[in-house]
Amino acid sequence: MGWVDKRMWTRGGAKSGDLVCVLGTLGHFWAGCLNHRLGLDLQPEERSRVLEPVLTPRPRLLEAQAIRPLECVSAAIDNSDGLGPSLQLLSESSNCAIRTNFDEIAWDPAVARVASELGCAPERLALGWGDWQLILCINRQSLHEFQKRLKGFECGVWVIGEIQNGTGVFDKVGEPIPIVPSERFVRSSWFTSGLQGYVDRLLGAKVW
């Protein structure tokens, strides 16, 4: 079927000082799902936008191929399990701590509106599984070239944190971020407890 490049990206390898970046939008999947389930007041074009990753998810393969020659990526993971679990897996695999900061993200107004109607921060909608974006740890000195290489693609490129010594995933003031797991074969899985049980945990997890 194919072959694996010896320089393949893995979840291990992130180094202290590396930046944690996301390729793509965040929060759209659950903004779309919850808007549909709860009948929130989004305009038709907004509904279409947030439902795109629900109905037609697209992995960031072309973007990954574009930045591969830069050799600036130390670790990578897809975001299908949600931002919290994905960052936790990166932390465990690379034996490092991740300090997050979402201040630079320009949230889609539709995601921000759904979050406002639910009474939560838009970051909370990014915690759950389903956004199908790519999380990359990159050398800090390569950020400008990294962003430049992705300029022609229709996806956001956001710096959401930094790799540090230690273990765990924290917010910008050092508090652990809430992890809402998406494992299939545990009692807390939405396969077992139902979709509403997962939504309750997603929206009811410790606020940060």
Secondary structure, 3 states (H helix, E strand, C coil): CCCCCCCCCCCCCCCCCCEEEEECCCCHHHHHHHHHHHCCCCCHHHHHHHHHHHHCCCCCHHHHHHHHHHCCEEEEEECCCCHHHHHHHHHHHHCCEEEECCCCCCCCHHHHHHHHHHCCCHHHHHHCCCCCCEEEEECHHHHHHHHHHCCCCCCCEEEEEEEECCCEEECCCCCECCCCCCCCCCCCCHHHHCHHHHHHHHHHCCCC
